[in-house]
Amino acid sequence: MVVNAGQVLVEILPETNSRAVELWIDGNDIPFVWLQQKARLQFEGWPAIQFRGWPEIAVGTFGGRVSFY
């Protein structure tokens, strides 16, 4: 099989629709974070994977809401 430039080789999909990120924030920032607040997470890039583009439309930008467990 010959692979052409831009050809999709594999798609990795999660098993569920729910996603979670666990973050630690500085105590000085706690007053700025509240339950159910809208949040945006942006993954700027890793050595092996580079996400680029405008933050609003970048593939590595995700929306969510703050929750506490």
Backbone hydrogen bonds in HBPLUS format (Angstrom, degrees):
<---DONOR---> <-ACCEPTOR-->    atom                        ^
c    i                          cat <-CA-CA->   ^        H-A-AA   ^      H-
h    n   atom  resd res      DA  || num        DHA   H-A  angle D-A-AA Bond
n    s   type  num  typ     dist DA aas  dist angle  dist       angle   num
A0007-GLN N   A0004-ASN O   3.13 MM   3  5.50 159.8  2.17 133.5 133.7     1
A0029-ASP N   A0026-ASP O   2.85 MM   3  5.40 153.6  1.92 118.3 126.7     2
A0030-ILE N   A0027-GLY O   3.39 MM   3  5.38 156.8  2.45 100.4 106.8     3
A0032-PHE N   A0029-ASP O   2.92 MM   3  5.53 153.3  2.00 121.1 129.6     4
A0033-VAL N   A0030-ILE O   3.11 MM   3  5.43 171.7  2.12 119.6 121.6     5
A0037-GLN N   A0034-TRP O   3.14 MM   3  5.58 150.2  2.23 135.5 133.9     6
A0036-GLN N   A0066-VAL O   2.84 MM  30  4.84 158.0  1.89 144.3 143.1     7
A0066-VAL N   A0037-GLN O   2.87 MM  29  5.25 148.9  1.97 142.8 153.1     8
A0039-ALA N   A0064-GLY O   2.84 MM  25  5.14 157.1  1.89 139.1 136.7     9
A0064-GLY N   A0039-ALA O   2.90 MM  25  5.14 132.6  2.13 153.6 151.5    10
A0041-LEU N   A0062-PHE O   2.80 MM  21  5.21 167.0  1.81 158.8 163.2    11
A0062-PHE N   A0041-LEU O   2.82 MM  21  5.21 161.5  1.86 153.0 159.4    12
A0043-PHE N   A0060-GLY O   2.91 MM  17  5.13 168.0  1.92 146.0 149.9    13
A0046-TRP N   A0049-ILE O   2.64 MM   3  5.01 175.5  1.64 168.2 167.8    14
A0057-ILE N   A0054-TRP O   3.03 MM   3  5.56 138.9  2.21 115.1 125.8    15
A0058-ALA N   A0054-TRP O   2.75 MM   4  5.47 122.2  2.08 157.6 174.4    16
A0061-THR N   A0058-ALA O   3.21 MM   3  5.52 155.4  2.27 118.5 116.8    17
